[in-house]
Amino acid sequence: MAKTIKDLLLALLNATLILVALCLFLGWKFAETIEGVQDRLAQSLAVVQPLKEQAQGLRAEVGTLREDLATIKAGTGDDPELDQKLSQALTRLDSLQDRLEATQDKLGDVAENPELLIDFAVTTAVDAATQRVLRLRGCGERT
C-alpha cells in the first residue's frame, strides 16, 4: 500500500513538472512572438513619421499649384477651352488635396496614438501564440 501511494505521488510530481516545463516553453515562445511584434511596431512607427511629413509637404505643394492654376485661370480671359481644362485640373487638384488631407490625418493618428498599433500588435501576437499552441496539439493548420 505504501509503495503504491509513493508511486502515485511520484507520478503526480512528474506530471506536474512536465506541465510546468510546458508552460515555461509556451511562455518563452509567447515572449519571443511579443518581442518580434514589438520590433515590427518600432519599425512601423519609424516609417510613419516621415510619411506624415511627406504628406504634409505634398499637401502644401498641391495648395500652391491650385493657387497658381486659379491665377492662370483668372488671367485667361476669353478662351473657353482653356478655361474648361483649367477648371477640370482645379477639380482634380481639389480631390487630390482632400485625399492627401485624409491620408495625413490617418498617419497623424497612428503617429500620435501608437496605442492603435499596440492593439494590433497584441492581437497579432495572441493569434500567433494560439496558432502555435494548436499546432502543438495537432489541431491547427500545418504551414
N, C-alpha and C positions, 0 to 999 in steps of 0.2 A: 504494500500500500504506500509506504513512504517513498519507494523508488518511483512509483507511478506519479505521485504528486511532484517529486523532484523533476521527473522528465517533462511533465506538463508545464511547470514553472520555467524550465529551461527553454521549452518550445515557445512559450509566451514571450520570454525575453528575446529570443532570436527573431520572432515575428515583429516585435516592437522595434528592434534595432534595424531590421530591414525596412520598415515603414519610415523610420527617422531618416535613414540613408536616402530613400526615395524622395522624401520631402525636401531634403537638402539639395539633392540633384535638381529637382524641379525648380526650387527657389534660385539656384545658381543659373539655370537656363533662362528663367524669367528675368533675372537681373541682367544677364547678357543681352537679352532682347531689349530691355528698357534702355540700356546703355547705347545700343545701336540706334534706337529711335531718337534718343537724346542727341546723338551726333548728327543725325539727319535733320533734326529740328534746328540745331545751331547753324547748319549749312543753309537751311531754308531761310532763316532769319537774316543771314549774311547776304543772301541773294535778294531778299525783298527790299531792303533799304535802297540799294542802287536803282532798282526798278521803279521805286516810288519817285526818286529824284529824276530819273529819266522821263517818266510820265509827266512830271511837273514841267520839265523843260520842253517837252513836245507840246504840252498844252499852251505854254507861253508862245511858242513858235506858231501854232495854229491861230492863236488870237491875233498875233501880229500880221500873219498872212491874210486873215479875214479883214482886218482893218485896211491893209493895202489894197485888197480887191474892192472893198467898198469905196475907197478913194478913187481907184481907177474907174469904177462904175459911175461914180458921180461926174467924172470928167469926160465920159464917152460922148455924151450929148445925144445925137440923133441916130445912132447905129443900133437898130432893134436886135439884130442878130448877135452882135457883141454883148448887148445888154442882157439878152436871154442866156447866153453862155456864162456870163459873169454871175447872173442870178442862180443858175444851176450850181456853179462852183461854190458860191456862198452857202447854198443849201447843203451841199455835201460837206463843206467845212464845218457847218453848224452841227451836223450829225456826227462827224468825226470828233469834234470837241466834246459833245455830250458823252460819247463812248469813252474818250480819254478821261473825262471827269469821273465817270463811273469806275473805270479801272483804277484811277488814282485813289478814289475813296476806298475801294476794296483793299488795295495794297496798304493804304494808311491804317485801315482797321487791323490788318494782320500784323503790321509793324508795331502799332501801338498796343494791341491786345494779343500778346503771344499766347494767352490762355486758349485761344481758338486752336492754335497749332498744338498746344499741350494736350487739349482734349482729344484731338485727332491722334496724337502720338500715343496716348494712353489706350485709346480704343484699339489702335493697331497692335500695340504690344499685347494687350489682353487676348485679342483674336489670334495672334501668332502663338501665344503660350497655350491657348486652348487647342489649337490645331496640333501642337506638339504632343500634348497630353493624349489627345485622341489617337494620334499615330502610335504612341507608346502602347496604348490599349489595343491597337489593331482595328479601331473603329473609323479612323479618318481616311481621307483620300490619300493615295500614295502619289508623291511628286517626284 
